[in-house]
Amino acid sequence: MFFTDLTLTQMLGQMLIGVFFLIMIVKNIRVWDFHMERTGAILPFPAAALIINFILQFVSALTLLADYYDHVGAIVLIVLTIMATAMFHRFWRMDDPLRRNYHMLLLTNNIAIVGALVMII
């Protein structure tokens, strides 16, 4: 039986994090061209990078939802979240105050997400 070693709140939290990443995959695929442009400005093969990223996110989210090798899935999601944050949310380099504030918010949200994933490990 899955989730046998977790409390009800731990199980709910782990499942919510898994669902969060599944929702983010759908949202990000819907704006594929936007992400291709952003990723292409940083990495040489943006389509391959995005596809690999989405596959890793999907499989890792499923590990959280199934409570099967969830610690491995959490580690993969931590690495992906840190990499995406480092690449796309450099708020200190932005001139527009609204844009800078928005990306600082996204960076701090990602710190909280990493914190939640660390608790799964």
Secondary structure, 3 states (H helix, E strand, C coil): CCCCCCCHHHHHHHHHHHHHHHHHHHHHHHCHHHHHHHHHCCCCCHHHHHHHHHHHHHHHHHHHHHCCCHHHHHHHHHHHHHHHHHHHCCHHHCCCHHHHHHHHHHHHHHHHHHHHHHHHC
